[in-house]
Amino acid sequence: MKYLFIFSLFFSVTSLAQVQLPTNDAGQVQYQELVRVPDAKRPARQIMEQTRVWANHYYSATNEAEQQYDQEHNILFVRTFYQIDKKSVRYTLTVETKFGRYRATITDLMVEEAGLTQPVRAVSSTVEEMRQVPDSTAKNEKLIEQIATNQADLYGQIDKSCRDTLANLKQALTEDN
């Protein structure tokens, strides 16, 4: 009886393991921060120059980071990826600067593995959702649980990586210069 209780507890926790990521109004995964810099009189161009220095340093190890700068509107676009285990998580970072503040947004998250690409959804799949897939070849309960657990772990790592990137940018732009 004791083992049955432990098994059912493990099963219920596994089936409920789900990671929810932040979304925009359209329901797409989006991380966004609006930050006021300590020097409220710092011009947008100066904030953007600091942002570009940060991006060049932060993404220096990533040869595939593509940066585009819209000088007229003070917007920096960075298209790059996080390497998580054997997966690449591609994303776009957009930084818009205004007088005394900036807005950083991470969007367009896509997971690539073994030639397959899929968008990052707002919520990781549960075991129950995976069981209900009509043409699922994965009817093995342990396999379904493992897949759901792996996806929840991946989504947790994606969440941490995105938050770490925004925190690193914030630290670089809000330090006393």
N, C-alpha and C positions, 0 to 999 in steps of 0.2 A: 504494500500500500504506500509506503514511504517513497519508493522509487517511482510509482505511478504519479504521485503528487509532484515530485521534482521534474519528471518528464513533462507533465502538463504545464507546469510553471515555465519551463524552458520553452516549450512550444508556443505558449501564449505570448511570451516576451518576444520571441523570434518573429511571430506573425504580426506583432504590433510595431516592430522596428521599422521606423519610417523617418526620413529626414525631409523637412520642409525648408525650401530655400526662399529668399525674398523675391517678390514679383512686382512688376509695374501694374498699371491699371488694366492692361491688356492680358494679364496673366502670364507674361513671359518672365523668365528668371532675369532679375536685374538687381545689382548692388549699386547703391548710390549714396553719396555723402555730399552735403553742402557744408563747406567749412569756411569760417571767417578767420583770416590770418590775424596774428596779434597786432600787426601794424595796419590799422584800418585804412590808412592813407596810401598803402602800397599800390602802385598802379598795376593794372591788369597785365601790361607787357612785362613788367618785372616779375610778377608771379609766374607768367608763362615761361620766361627764361629760366627761372628756378625749376619749373616743372620739366622743361626739356633737359636740363642738367641732370635732374633726378632720373628721368627715363633713360638717358644714355648710360648712366651708371647702373641703374637697377636691372636693365635688360642687356648689359654688356656681355654677359655669358651666353645669351641667346642670340645666335646668329640669324635666326629666322624672325626676329622681332621687326615688324615693318612699321615705321613711324611716318605719319603725314601731318604736316602743320598747316593750318589755315591761318595765315598771318592777319588777314583782314578781320576775322572774327575771334581771334585768340583761342583757337580750339586745336588741341593735339589729339590725334587718333593713333592708337597703338594696337596693332593686330599681332597677337603672339599666342603662346601656349604655356601651360603648366605640364610638366611630366609627372604623372602619378602612376607608380608601378610601371606597367607596360602600356599605359594609356596616355594619349596626349589630349589635354583639355584645351581646346582653342577658345579664345575670347577676344573681345574688343574692349579696350579701355579708352574712354573719351574724357578729356579734361578740358573744361571750359572755364576761363578766368574772367573775372570782373574786378572792378575797383574794390580792393580789400577782401576778396573772397574767391573761392573756386568751387566748381562742382565736378566731382569725379564719378563716372558711371561705368560699370562693367556689365556688358551685355553679350549677346550672340554666343553663348557657351555651347560648345559641341564636343562630344567625346569621340575620339578616333582610336580604334584598336584593330589591328590585323586587317586593315583596308576597309573596315566598316565605320561609318560615321552616323551618329545619332545625336539629336539635340538633348540638352540637359533639361529635364522637366522640372516643374515647380516642386513636385513631391516624388520621392523614390517609391517604387512599387512595393506592395505588400505581398506576402505569401498568398493571401486570398485572391488578390487581383491576378497573380500569375496562374493560379489554379483555374481561373475562369477563362483563360485564353482558349478559344474554341479548337484551334488546330495545333495546340501545343504538343510537341513531341516529348517535352519534358514532363512526364507524369510521375516521375520518381519524386516522392515527397522530400527526401533529403536534398536532392539536387535543386528543387524549387526553393527550399529554405536557404541553401547556400547562395543561390543566385540573388535572392532578395537581400540577404545579409551583405554580400559583396557590393551590391548597388547602394545600399544604405551607407556602407563604409566609404565608398567612392564619393557619394554626395557629401558626406561629412568632411572629407578631405578637400573637396572643391570649395565648400563653404569656408573652411579655415584658410585656404590659399587666397581666395578673393578678399576676405576680411584682412588678412595679413598685408596684401598689396595696398589696399586703401589706407591701412594704418601706417605703413612705411611712407607712403606719399604724404600723409598728414604730418608725420613727424618731420620729414624733410622740409615742408613748407611752413611749419609753424615754429620751428626752432628760432631762437633769437639770432639774428644775423649781424 
